[in-house]
């Protein structure tokens, strides 16, 4: 099925202004459906996920697990444990970079075209652990 570009644009009311937004690696726009679900959460069941036994926490947990399963199916992940929510791409990249067991002799390969969100964490790893970093030019 072809991508419905106009349908996607309608999901982001801010795009009605005519702006073309290309900085999603730093701060992505929030689609209307997500804003709606966030408002529902804050208005109806604001509670910690998997941290309480009261009805609000149970509802928050159900909604969270349901969203995780929906994402898992969408990206065809093997199981829900393969889906981890982060605030944004920058946080996700930093968690991966900091969470790997680096050792001298490891090598990071990236491109000169990377957004700082996907460059600085690897530079930090390179300096901190003595890992070789190679920056290649695309094409």
N, C-alpha and C positions, 0 to 999 in steps of 0.2 A: 504494500500500500504506500503510495507516495506521501511525503510529508506535506501537511497542510500548513504552509508558512503563515498564511493570513490568520488561521485559527490559533497558531502559536502566538502571533503578535497580539491577538485579542486577549490572551491570557495575561498580558503585561500592560495594564492601562497607561503606564508612564510612556510607552512608545507612541501613544496617540499624539504626543507633542511633535513627532517627527524625528526625535533624537535617534541616532544609531549608536548603540552602546556596545563597546568591544572590550570592556575591562572586567569581565566576569571572573578572571582568575583572582582578582583582589576582592571585589564586592559584587556579587551577581545580583541581578534584579530578582524580585520575588513575585512569582505568578499569583494571580488573584486567588486561585484555589488554596494556595499555601497560606496567604493572608487570612482567608476565611477560616481555615482549620486552626490557625494560631488563635484567632479571636474566639472560636468555639472553646478551645482549651482553656484560655484565660477566663472566660465567662462561666464555663460549665463544670470543669473538672480539674482545676489548677491544683496539682499535687505531684509528689515525687513518683517516678516510675519504679516499680518493684521495691519500694521502700516502706510501704504501709499496708495495713489490713483494712482500712476504712474504704467506704464506697468510692470516694474521689480518687484515691490512689489505685484502686482496682480498675476503675474506668480508664485512668491515664495509662496504666499498664496495658490494658486491652487495646487501646488505640495505638500505642507505641508498637506493640508486637504485630498488630495488623498492618501498620505502615511498613514495618520491616519486611514482612512477608510479601507485601505488594511490590516493594522495591526488589526483593530477591527474585520474584517471578519475572519482573521487567528486565533485569540484567542477566537473568538465567544463572544466578549463583547456585551453587550446590546445596547450600543450607543457610538458615538465618544467621548462623554464627559467622558467615562470610560477609555480612552486611553490617557496617559500623557507621553510625551517623556522627558527623563532625559539623562544626559551625560553618566551615567553608573549605575550599580546596587548600588554602594556605595552611590551615590547622592540620588537615589530613596529611599533607606532604611533610610538615614538621614532625608529626607523630611517627610517620614511617621512618624518616631520616634519623630521629632520635632513638627509635625503638630497635633498629637493627644492630647486630653485634659486629661492629666494625673492627678490622684489624689491619695493621700495616701490610701493604701488598694488595689490599682491595682496590678496586678501580670504579670510579663513577664516570659515566659518559653522558654528556648532555649536549645541548646545542647552543649556539650563540643567540638564537632567536627566542630563548625562554623568557617568560615573565619573571620578574624578581622573586615572586612567590615560589617559583620552581628553580631558582638558581642559588639564592642566598643560603637556604638550608643545606644544600650540598657543599657550598664553599665552607660553611661552618664545620661540617663533618670532616671535610678534607683537612682543614687546619687543626681541628681538635684531635683527630685520630691518625694523622699522617697518611691519609688515604689519597691516592693519586686521582686527580680530576682531569679529565680530558674534555675540552670544549670543541665540538666540531661544527663546521659550517654546513648547513643543509644544502643538498643538491650538489 
